[in-house]
Amino acid sequence: SDGRGIINYSGHGSTHDWDGPKFRPSEIELIKNEDAIPFVVSNACITGQFTVKESFAESWQRHPKGGVFFWGSMDSSYWDEDDILEKEMYRIAIQDRRPEFYKMIQGSLEHVWRHYGGSGRSEYYWETYHNFGDPSISLRTTQPQTAYISVVEPVYMGSSLVHLRVVGKNGEPIENSRVTLTSPAGRRSSVISGPSGYVSFGVNPYYMQYGSHLDVKVSGPEVVMGHYSIGVGY
């Protein structure tokens, strides 16, 4: 319950638990931390067996504070191949700085294939390892910071452009954050912040009435999601 970015188990498993040491769905239910939900990697046999009523993978997914994503084998997995697979996964995320789940997964499976030259269990590993969750999510590799929205220019009635900046608590720019703006007309658009943290949006001036508000959300791989409201001035 202290929170983890990633939990990686390598050992014996079953359709409903990790076997050594034992870790069951009842232990998952005890997890309380909602701000650090982990990417769960299970290098173990049949923990991703989705033909049963509720697999161990699904137990992690169904608990609201369990796992944001689960990657595990539907059938048996093997020590040598798993060792190669998981080492490459970490190399991709940390050394190559490609923390998106789908890049970590695909790259490590490709590495197993290259290692064995496509022979042995190369094809089997592509077939047995399954994703439970959204593979476009990224693994956080640093402590996330709070992102704030700074209004670069005042927003007035009839404005057609909105200029914002994503900054940290000391005013430093934050890049690679997704800023989503919903206009008073209900139109939603998103922009990724650049190295200086700036983002700009075009809005319909007809709906920019005095007293109305712009809804702004900011998210990113290394930031805590923020939600802000910007009033339209006279």
C-alpha positions as CSV (number, residue, x, y, z in Angstrom):
1,S,0.0,0.0,0.0
2,D,3.0,2.3,-0.1
3,G,2.6,2.5,-3.8
4,R,4.8,1.1,-6.6
5,G,5.3,2.1,-10.2
6,I,5.9,-1.5,-11.3
7,I,5.5,-4.9,-9.6
8,N,7.4,-7.7,-11.4
9,Y,7.1,-11.3,-10.1
10,S,9.2,-14.1,-11.6
11,G,8.4,-17.5,-10.3
12,H,5.7,-20.1,-10.0
13,G,2.1,-19.1,-10.6
14,S,-1.4,-20.4,-11.1
15,T,-4.7,-19.1,-12.6
16,H,-5.5,-17.4,-9.3
17,D,-2.2,-16.5,-7.5
18,W,1.6,-16.2,-7.3
19,D,2.9,-19.4,-5.7
20,G,6.1,-18.5,-3.9
21,P,5.7,-16.5,-1.8
22,K,1.9,-16.8,-1.9
23,F,0.1,-13.7,-3.1
24,R,-3.6,-14.1,-3.6
25,P,-6.6,-11.9,-4.7
26,S,-7.3,-11.4,-1.0
27,E,-3.9,-9.6,-0.7
28,I,-4.8,-7.4,-3.7
29,E,-7.9,-6.4,-1.9
30,L,-5.8,-5.0,0.9
31,I,-4.0,-2.4,-1.3
32,K,-5.1,1.1,-0.4
33,N,-2.8,3.5,-2.3
34,E,-4.7,5.1,-5.2
35,D,-2.0,7.5,-6.3
36,A,0.6,4.9,-7.3
37,I,-1.2,2.0,-9.1
38,P,1.4,-0.3,-10.6
39,F,2.2,-1.9,-13.9
40,V,2.1,-5.6,-13.0
41,V,4.4,-8.0,-14.8
42,S,3.9,-11.7,-14.2
43,N,6.7,-13.9,-15.5
44,A,4.9,-17.0,-14.2
45,C,2.7,-19.8,-15.6
46,I,-1.0,-19.3,-16.4
47,T,-1.6,-16.1,-14.4
48,G,-3.1,-14.6,-17.6
49,Q,-5.3,-17.6,-18.3
50,F,-8.5,-15.7,-19.3
51,T,-10.7,-18.8,-20.0
52,V,-11.3,-19.2,-16.2
53,K,-14.1,-17.3,-14.4
54,E,-11.6,-14.7,-13.0
55,S,-7.9,-15.0,-13.7
56,F,-5.2,-13.6,-11.5
57,A,-4.6,-10.9,-14.1
58,E,-8.3,-9.9,-13.9
59,S,-8.2,-9.8,-10.1
60,W,-5.5,-7.1,-10.4
61,Q,-7.5,-5.2,-13.0
62,R,-10.9,-5.4,-11.2
63,H,-9.7,-4.0,-7.9
64,P,-9.8,-0.2,-8.2
65,K,-6.4,0.2,-6.6
66,G,-4.9,-3.0,-8.0
67,G,-3.0,-2.7,-11.3
68,V,-3.2,-0.1,-14.0
69,F,-2.0,-2.8,-16.4
70,F,-1.2,-6.5,-16.3
71,W,1.1,-8.4,-18.6
72,G,1.3,-12.2,-18.1
73,S,1.3,-15.6,-19.7
74,M,-1.9,-17.5,-20.6
75,D,0.0,-20.8,-20.7
76,S,3.3,-22.0,-19.2
77,S,6.3,-19.7,-19.2
78,Y,9.9,-20.7,-18.9
79,W,12.9,-19.5,-16.8
80,D,15.4,-18.8,-19.6
81,E,13.0,-17.0,-21.9
82,D,11.4,-15.0,-19.1
83,D,14.9,-13.9,-17.9
84,I,15.7,-12.6,-21.4
85,L,12.2,-11.0,-21.7
86,E,12.2,-9.1,-18.5
87,K,15.8,-7.8,-18.7
88,E,15.1,-6.4,-22.1
89,M,11.8,-4.8,-20.9
90,Y,13.7,-2.8,-18.3
91,R,16.4,-1.8,-20.7
92,I,13.8,-0.4,-23.1
93,A,12.1,1.6,-20.4
94,I,15.1,2.9,-18.6
95,Q,18.1,2.9,-20.9
96,D,16.2,3.7,-24.2
97,R,13.7,5.9,-22.3
98,R,10.7,4.3,-24.0
99,P,8.4,3.8,-21.1
100,E,5.1,3.2,-23.0
101,F,3.8,-0.2,-22.2
102,Y,3.3,-1.3,-25.8
103,K,6.9,-0.4,-26.6
104,M,8.3,-2.3,-23.6
105,I,6.2,-5.3,-24.4
106,Q,6.7,-5.5,-28.2
107,G,10.4,-4.7,-27.9
108,S,11.1,-7.4,-25.3
109,L,9.2,-10.0,-27.3
110,E,11.1,-9.0,-30.4
111,H,14.3,-9.4,-28.4
112,V,13.4,-13.0,-27.4
113,W,12.8,-13.7,-31.1
114,R,16.2,-12.3,-32.1
115,H,18.0,-14.1,-29.3
116,Y,16.7,-17.5,-30.5
117,G,16.7,-16.6,-34.2
118,G,12.9,-17.3,-34.4
119,S,13.4,-20.9,-33.3
120,G,12.5,-22.7,-30.0
121,R,9.7,-20.9,-28.1
122,S,10.1,-17.6,-30.0
123,E,6.6,-17.7,-31.6
124,Y,5.1,-19.3,-28.6
125,Y,6.0,-16.3,-26.4
126,W,4.2,-14.0,-28.8
127,E,1.1,-16.2,-28.4
128,T,1.1,-16.8,-24.7
129,Y,1.9,-13.4,-23.2
130,H,-1.3,-11.2,-23.1
131,N,-2.1,-7.6,-22.2
132,F,-4.8,-6.7,-19.7
133,G,-5.3,-2.9,-19.9
134,D,-4.5,0.0,-22.1
135,P,-1.0,-0.5,-23.7
136,S,-0.7,3.2,-24.6
137,I,-0.1,4.1,-20.9
138,S,3.5,4.9,-19.9
139,L,5.4,3.7,-16.9
140,R,6.4,6.5,-14.6
141,T,10.2,6.4,-14.0
142,T,10.4,9.5,-11.8
143,Q,8.4,11.0,-8.9
144,P,5.5,12.8,-10.6
145,Q,5.2,16.5,-10.1
146,T,2.1,18.8,-9.9
147,A,1.6,20.7,-13.1
148,Y,0.0,24.1,-13.0
149,I,-1.6,26.2,-15.8
150,S,-0.4,29.8,-16.2
151,V,-2.5,32.1,-18.3
152,V,0.0,33.8,-20.7
153,E,-2.4,36.5,-21.9
154,P,-5.7,37.5,-20.2
155,V,-8.8,35.8,-21.7
156,Y,-11.5,38.4,-22.6
157,M,-15.0,38.3,-24.1
158,G,-14.7,37.8,-27.8
159,S,-11.2,36.3,-27.7
160,S,-10.3,33.9,-30.5
161,L,-7.0,32.6,-29.1
162,V,-6.1,31.2,-25.7
163,H,-2.4,31.1,-24.7
164,L,-1.4,29.0,-21.7
165,R,1.8,27.6,-20.2
166,V,2.4,24.4,-18.2
167,V,4.7,25.0,-15.3
168,G,5.9,23.4,-12.1
169,K,5.6,24.7,-8.6
170,N,8.6,27.0,-9.0
171,G,7.4,28.3,-12.4
172,E,9.7,26.0,-14.4
173,P,8.3,24.9,-17.8
174,I,7.0,21.3,-18.2
175,E,7.1,19.8,-21.6
176,N,5.4,16.7,-23.1
177,S,2.2,17.3,-21.1
178,R,-1.2,17.0,-22.7
179,V,-3.4,20.0,-22.1
180,T,-7.1,19.5,-22.9
181,L,-9.3,22.6,-23.2
182,T,-13.0,22.6,-23.3
183,S,-14.5,25.9,-24.6
184,P,-17.8,27.4,-23.4
185,A,-19.3,25.9,-26.6
186,G,-18.4,22.4,-25.4
187,R,-15.7,21.9,-28.1
188,R,-12.7,20.0,-26.7
189,S,-9.2,20.0,-28.1
190,S,-5.8,18.9,-26.9
191,V,-2.2,20.1,-27.4
192,I,1.1,18.7,-26.2
193,S,3.3,21.3,-24.4
194,G,6.7,22.0,-26.0
195,P,10.1,22.6,-24.3
196,S,9.0,26.0,-23.0
197,G,5.7,24.6,-21.7
198,Y,3.6,26.8,-24.1
199,V,0.3,25.7,-25.7
200,S,-2.2,27.7,-27.7
201,F,-5.9,27.0,-28.6
202,G,-8.2,28.6,-31.2
203,V,-11.7,29.2,-29.8
204,N,-14.9,30.5,-31.3
205,P,-15.2,34.2,-30.2
206,Y,-19.0,34.1,-30.4
207,Y,-19.2,31.8,-27.3
208,M,-16.5,33.6,-25.3
209,Q,-19.0,35.6,-23.2
210,Y,-18.3,37.5,-20.1
211,G,-18.6,35.2,-17.0
212,S,-18.2,32.0,-19.0
213,H,-15.4,29.5,-18.2
214,L,-12.8,27.4,-20.0
215,D,-12.3,24.0,-18.5
216,V,-8.6,22.9,-18.6
217,K,-7.1,19.5,-17.8
218,V,-3.4,18.7,-17.8
219,S,-1.9,15.2,-17.7
220,G,1.4,13.5,-18.7
221,P,3.7,10.7,-18.0
222,E,5.5,12.5,-15.2
223,V,2.8,14.8,-13.8
224,V,-0.1,14.5,-11.5
225,M,-3.3,15.2,-13.4
226,G,-4.6,18.8,-12.8
227,H,-8.0,20.3,-13.4
228,Y,-8.5,24.1,-13.7
229,S,-11.1,26.6,-14.7
230,I,-10.3,29.9,-16.4
231,G,-12.9,32.7,-16.4
232,V,-13.6,34.9,-19.4
233,G,-13.1,38.6,-18.5
234,Y,-14.8,41.7,-19.8
